[in-house]
């Protein structure tokens, strides 16, 4: 189709749809049609962009002309139309620049370094310096709160008595989960660097691209545009960047002990449209003290699996000492092939002979630990395979085989807790999940973490005691001593009230063509324990979340859509007469 004809069709489509949208806001398809029409010459300012839109859309001209005259004279529906256009403008003008900033932030490896406190980690200091420079360039106030939380503020601009005193906090986080670069390989063999933002086939690969440096970028560019447009904000908008969301969670409590609790809290670290419930996060740590191997056969000397308790890894390995590595590897390779066929064929097992040992490697599919059904857990499968293989390839007993027996007996390949007898589900929040996620072996023994996500429906103290009782009973029957540590947070469930949550729902569902309903999340965010807190994006429901995964990515399209939606949301929330 000739480009001229295509442009004519798009102009007609926009005009027709805009006439239909006189009382309603632009739909997703209308917004996309408008984006096809705009060019760089129309993006020098928001005022200029509005003038361009008015020439193409007579039905919007009256609203735009009224906005140019007195923005506060518009009614709520008319303001909402202008703010949708503001979001489209942000996306059209700043998408490329925003991607450049995301690239800079991804390049800073802000994961936990256990040799230094997070607030003393030089990589976090580097990121803070970059955010401070960006804030200055965007005309925003920056404050570094003792290297725990970075605060970027756009103050309320209203002159009305008492206005501007409310604080709406937008929550994102600077820390990321670790990444094993060797496991960042695409299906076609392309090797990725987790800390280099890499564009391939419409995707932006990099640690933090989805969880959650994209959230920082979206809010800061939204603030920039809102400041440029000089919107009459009725309340202060404040970005709070957490540095310990993925680890101890201590940064936000530290901040709140020293600064006022925001009146409203919105986490851009979950899913669309609006999340009002989060499962309780739990960690079950089982420690197996070192003991000398006894018996006959190969000796299991090492296990690996996972880099953090809140991610299901892509691979797990076991190392066995043996007198005949070639024979043992061949036997284990054959057993592994049979095991894969009997257990889904959606993972792989390899056994490799080395000088005096065999390395068994299970390759699964990484996932966020809150959504274990989106991955294939290699830790669980490695343990289960070694347990079964032990009947065919003799292995000595030691603390590592103790751990395997514990894992297989109480969890197996199940991730719903039913094998242990603790499984339950809530109609709105879904099932409890319990996933083997992290293995740590040193010369004192082995630690194994099971990550729990718990919906409402059971008293948490009773659930914790139930888990400990069941495991201690198993320990007594098995005659294997267990050192257990267990913590589970209360699940979050909000009763959404107020115009602000309805506005959030409007913005997300209209822009994304989603059902207009509140949702629940399997993951927990930094607003979990804060009043008046909900999640708003930035992940789409029904699509696998790649945060915490190997090959984490954000699609370019969704990254740009997020810029648009977050800008509109902040403009509308910031100018509501009352929340």
Protein Blocks (a to p, Z undefined) as FASTA:
>chain_A
ZZklmmmmmmmmmmmmmmmmmmmccdfklmmmmmmmpcfklmmbmklmmmmmmmmmmmlm
mmmmmmmmmmmlpcfklmmmmmmmmmmmmmmmmmmmmmmmmmmmmmpccbddfkbcfklg
mklmmmmmmmmmmmmmnopacddehhlaccdddddfbfbehihkaccdddddfbdcdddf
klmccfkopacdfkbccdeehiacdehjlmomlmmmmmmmmmmmmmmnopacfbdcdddd
dfklmmnommmmmmmmmpccdfbdcddfbcdfbdcbdcddddddddddddddededjddf
bdcedjbfkbccfbdcdddddfblmlmmmmmmmmmmmmmmmnoopaccdddddfkbccdd
dddddddfklmmlpccfklmmmmmmmmmmmmmccdddfklmmmmmmmmmnmmafnhmmno
paccdfklopaddddfbdcddfkbccddddddddehiafklmmmmmmmmmmmmmmmnopa
cddddddddddddddedjklmmmmmmmmmmnopacdddddfbdcfklmpghiacedjbde
hiacfehiahiacdfklmmmmmmmmmmmmmmmmmgfbZZ
